[in-house]
Amino acid sequence: MSFLEKALGFNPQTMKVKTELIAGATTFLTMSYILAVNPAILATTGMDKGALFTGTAIAAAIATLLLAFMAKLPFAQAPSMGLNAFFAYTLCQAMGYTWQQSLTIMLIEGIIFILITFLNVREMILDSIPLNLRYAISAGIGMFIAFIGLKNAGIIVAKEGTFVGLGAFTPECILGLIAILGSGILMARNVKGSLFYGILAATIIGIPMGVTQMESGWSPVSTPQDISPVFWKFDFDGLMNFNTVIVVFTLLIVNVFDTIGTLVGLSEKTGIVEKNGSIPHVKEAMMSDAIGTTCGAMLGSSTITTYIESASGIAEGGRSGLTSFIVGCLFLLSLFLSPLFLVIPSAATSGALVLVGVLMIDCVKKTNLSDVSEAFPAFITMITMVLCYSIADGICLGILAYVIIKLCTGQFKALNPMLIALSIIFILKFVFE
């Protein structure tokens, strides 16, 4: 048995190295927008943007390489779109945690995720949340991410009379519209790496518009940015409270659903799902995710998850861990291209944020909208995430709405002890916070 076969699950009889190399490069190109978007989002908390770029690239590389060797699957991992927004806009802005405290919360969640993966508790957590609410959570996060993209570009702004409204056509706003429309057109034309190309094109267009700021003597290549401003910056003070428990639980719920949903979808595309519906090496994939999240917190990054963009590499023929190994190596190589990604203005990333929202809203078609007792809680989950500017509040209110409406309509069998316990906890949270 060759090294590639033993270490990465590469079968020379049915797979080709060239195909796996192309698949890995395709996946990286498709998801590399995270190198621009993640630092831009997390930097709103006061964290150093250059250090965040380094942390994002290393965390993605570690998680993806772990998945390559542990699970031997052609998937890639990086900081989660949605949970990075949760970190910046819910934890730091809405709830008042410092970014150091928020990193500590991510560390705690990662350690717990390792434990529940090792002990197979994730199935119990997953089974406790109704299927309709799971779809609603994913769709709601998509809406929230899109809203952030529109806000960052100044397309949607605060207005005294109506709370929010359409912003003025400033250069930033116009560039944001170009990024969104450009990314949408590229994706509609099935261009691989459309989000990356959309960001790149908008950044270049932003130079004559004065939005993209480039210093004299700028070069796209440099030594890796110093990670010390965000490395191992944990603060446990002030975390021993009820809100922190709710936050950690919310992170676990979203991470479990996000990871399992993505793994199931990608496994279907690769054709590795067994007849009984089980996925080979799924526990190892979940474990690499959990370890990656823990390492990510140490490196100053938000929660790690498996990326649905891995489907682009699978479409190119990627079938083994060699594909993900290539992706991990390319993330390490990107450390020397930090100036290229850090010069990107937030307006240029708005296209990626809105289009990720478009992809995540796909879950709405899976929701049961014919039964009001199912549709109502799903709707509450989605709309309150956006209007409360909080993923956590959306999940809390959605679960409360589900439990109350099922109790009031006599559908007791739809409930379980964990859901009822969660509802009581959430009520106490809202009463005493």
N, C-alpha and C positions, 0 to 999 in steps of 0.2 A: 504494500500500500504506500503510495507516494505521500510526501509531506502535505501537499495541497489537499489531497483527499482526506487524510487523517485530521488535519488541523482545521480546514475550512469547508469540508464536505464537497469538494470539487471532484466530480466523477469524469475522468478523461474519456470514458466511452460514450457519454451522452452530452458532455459540455465542452466548450472551447474557451481557451484562455483569452483569446482576442474578444470574443463575445462578452465575457465577464468584465474585461477592461473597459469596453465601450459602455456597458451597462452601468458600471460604477461611475464613470465620468458623466454620464447622462443624469444619473440620480443626483450627483453633487451639483451639477449646473442647475438642475431644477430647484433644489432646496437651498442653494447658496445665498439666496436673498436674506436668510436668517442672519448672516454675518453683518448685514447692513441694518436690518430691522431691529434685532434684539438689542444691540448697543443703543440705538436711537430711543427705544422705549424705556429701557432701564436707566438711561442717563437722565431722564426727567426726574429721577429721585435724588439727583445730586452725585451719583456715582461717576467715576472717571470713564469717559467714553472709550479712550484708547485701551485701558485696562479691561474694560468690558468686552472689547473685540477679542482680545487674547483669551479671556476666560471662556467666551462663547466657542471659539474655534477649538480650544483644548478639550472642553467638556464634550463637545460634539464628537471629537476624534476618539476620546476615551470610551464613550458609550457605544459608538459604532464599532470600534475595534473589539470591545468586549462581546458585542452581539455576534460579530464575525466568527470569533473563536469559540464562544460558548454555545450559541444557537445554530451557527453555520447556515444562516438564512440571508437572502439578498436584500435585507432591509437596512435602513439608516436611521440614526437617532440624533436629536439636537434639542436645544431649549424649545419648549412648547409655545407655539403661537396660541395665545389665550391665557396661559398661566403666566407668561411674562407680563401681559396686561394686568392680570390679577395682582401680580407682585407690585407693579408700579402704581396703578390707578386705584386698586381696592385697598391693599395693605398699607402702602405708604401715603397715599393722598386721602382716601376716604376714611380709613380707620386710624390713621395717625401713627402707625409704626414707623420707626426709622428704617433705613435700608439695611442697617446692620442687624436689627431685630428680625426683619423680614428674611434675611439670609439664614438666620438661626432657625426660623420656622421651616424654611425649605430643608434644612439639615435634619430637623426632627422628623418631618414628613418622609424624607428619603430613608431614614433608618427604620421607621415604622413600616414603610413599603417593603424594605428588604425582609423584615420579620414576617409580615403577612404573606409575602410571596413564598418564603421558605416553609411556612406552616400551612400553606394552601387556604388561608382565610379569605383571600380575595373573592372566591366564588360566593361566600356567604354575604359579603358586602354588596357584590354585584346583584345577587338575587333579591336583595331586600328593596331595591329601588325599582318601581314599575317600569316596564319597557318604554311606555309613552314618555315618561319623564326623562329617561336616558336620551331619547331622541331630542326632546325639547332642550335639554341642557346643552347638547352639542350645537343645535341650531341657534340657541340664545347666545352662546359664546361667539359664534360666527357673526351675529348681528352686532354684538358689542365690539368686536375687533374692527368691523367695517365702520362703525360709528367713530372709533378712535382714529382711523385713517382719515375720515372726512374732517374730523376736528383738527388733527395735526396739520392738515393742509390749509386750514382756514376756510374750507368750503362750508362747514357748519360752525357757527359761532354762538356765543351767549348773547341773548337779547332780553332786555328788561321786560318788555310786554308779553313776550311769548316763550320765555326761558331759552329757547334755541331758535335759530333761523338761518337763512342763507347769508353767507358772508359776502363782503365786497370783493370785486374781481382784482385782487392784488396780484403781484407777480407770483407769490407763493400759491395762491388759490388757483391761478391759471396753470401753473406747473403741476399741481396736484390733479387737476382735471385731465391734463395731458397724460400723466402717469396712469391714471385709472382707465381712461379710454384706450390708451396704447396697450396696456396689459390685457385688457378685455379682448381687444381685437386679435392680439397675438395668441391668446389662449383659445379663442373661437376658431382660429386657423390651425389649431393643434401644433403650434410651434413649441418644441421641447425647450424648457428653460425660459418660458414666456415671462414669468415674474422677474427673473434676473435681467433679461433683456429690457423689460419695461423700466426697471429701476435705472439701468445703465443709460438708456436713451434719455430718460427724464433728467438724469444728472448732467448729461452733456448739454441738453437743451437749456438747462438752468444756468449755464455759464454766461451766455450773453444776456440773460435775463437778470443777472445779478443775484440769483438765489443760491447757486453753487459757488461757494467761496474757496478759491485756490490761491495759496500763498506763492510768492515768487520762488522759483527753484523747486517747485513741487515735483515729486517723482512717485510713481505707483509702487515702487519696491523700497523696502527698508528693513532694518532689523526688527524683530518682534517687539511690540509695545510692552512696556513694563506692567506686570500684573499686580505688583505689590499694593496699589491703592485699594484693591478689592479682595485680595487674597486672605482667606482665613479671618475675615472681619466679622466675628460673631459677637452678639450682645444678648445675654440671657436675662438681663435686668428687665423687669416689668412684663415678663411673659407668663407669669404664673396667674392666669386669670381665665375666666369662662370664655371670653372672646377668642383667645388663642386656641382653645380646644375646638371651638367651632371652625376656626380657620383651618387647622390641621386636618380635621375631618373632611371639610369641603375639598381641600387639596387632594386628599386620598381618593374621594369619590370621583372627582373629575379625572384624576390621573388613571385610576383603574378603568373607568369607562373608555377614556380616550385611547389608552394602550390596547385594551382587549379589542375594541371596535376596529382599530387600525390593523392589528395583527390578523383578525378574522378576515377583513377585506383583502389584505395583501396575500394572505395564504390561499384564498380562493383564486386569485389571479395567477399564482404560481402553480396551482393544481396539486398542492401537497396535502390538502385536507383529506383525512382518512374517511372511510365509509361511515364510521360512527360520529363523524363531525369533529373529532379531536384534531389538534394541530401539533405536529411533531416539534419538539424543542420549545414549546410555548412557555414553559416555566423558565427556561434559560433566557429566553427573550425578555420576559418580565423582570428577571433578576438583573440583567444588564441595564435595563431601564432604571431600576431602583438604585443600583450601584452608581449609575451615571448621574442620577439626581443628587445623591449624596456628595459625589465628587464635584458636581456642578456648584453646589452651595459653597463648598470650600474654595472654588475658583471664582466666586462672585457672580454666578449665573443662576437663572431660575430653573424650574423643574424641567427635566429631560423627558422626551416622549418619542415614540416611533413615528416617523413621518410618512404620511400617505403619499407624498411625492416619490417615495420609493417605487411606486407603481410605474414611473417612467423608465426606470432601469429594468424592471421586470419585463416591460413591453419590448425592451431591446434584447431580451433573452437572458438576463441575469437570473441564475437559479441557485447559486451557492454563496457561501460566506466570502468567497473571493471578491464578489461584487461589493459587499459592504467593507471589506478590507481596503479596497481602492478608494472608497468614499472617505474612510477614516484618514488615509494617507493624504488625500487632497485637502482635508480640513487642516492637517498639520502644515502642508505647503502654503496654505492661505495666510499663515502667520506672517509671512514675508511680504504680503500684499495689503497690509493694513491701511496704508494711505489711500489706496484705491477705494476701500469700503468706507472709511471714516469721513471722506470728503462728501459723501452722499447726503443731501439735505433731507429732512424729515418729509417734506412735500413729495419728494421723489419716491419714497417708500409707501406712500398712501395707496398706490395702485396695488401693491402686494397685499396690503391689509384688507382692502375692499374685496379683492378677488379671493383671498382666503375665506372671507365671509361668504362669498357666493358659493364656494365649494362646500362649506359647512352647513349652509341652509338646505342642502340636499336632504338632510334628515327629516325635514318637515313632511315630505311626501310619504314617509314611513309611519307618521303619527296617525293615530285613530281620531279622526275629526268628526266622525258620524255620531259618536257618543259624547254628549256635552260633559258628562262626568269625567271623561278622559281628556277632551279638548280644552276645557276650562283651565285645569291645572297646568297643562302644557303651555297654553297661551300666557298665563300668569308668569311662569318660569322665564319665558323668552322676553316678554316686554319689560319685566321689572329688572332684568339684568341690564338693559339699556337705560331705562329711566332712572334707576337707582345708582347707575354707574358702578355696579358691583355684581360680580359673578356669584359671590357667596350669598348676598341677599336674594338674588333670583332663585337660587336653589332652595334656600330656606322657605321663601314664600310659596314656591311651587309645591314643595312637599306638604306644607301646611294646608294649602288649597286642596290638594289631593285627599288628604286624610279627612278634612272637614266635609267635603262634598260626598265622599264615600260613606261617612258615618250618617249624614243627613238623608241619604237616599237608601239606606239599609243594605249597602253592599259591603257587609263586614268581611266577607271572604277575600276581598281585594286587598285587605290590610294585613300586616304582619307585625309582631311585637316590636321589631326594630323601628319600623316606620312610626308607630305610635309613640315610642320612646323619643325618637328624634323630634316629633312634633311638640312634645312637652318641653324638651330642651330648647327648641327654637322660640316657643312662646315665652319661656323664662328669659331668654336672651333679649328679646325685644322689649320685655317689661322692665328689666333691670339695667339695660345698657344706657 
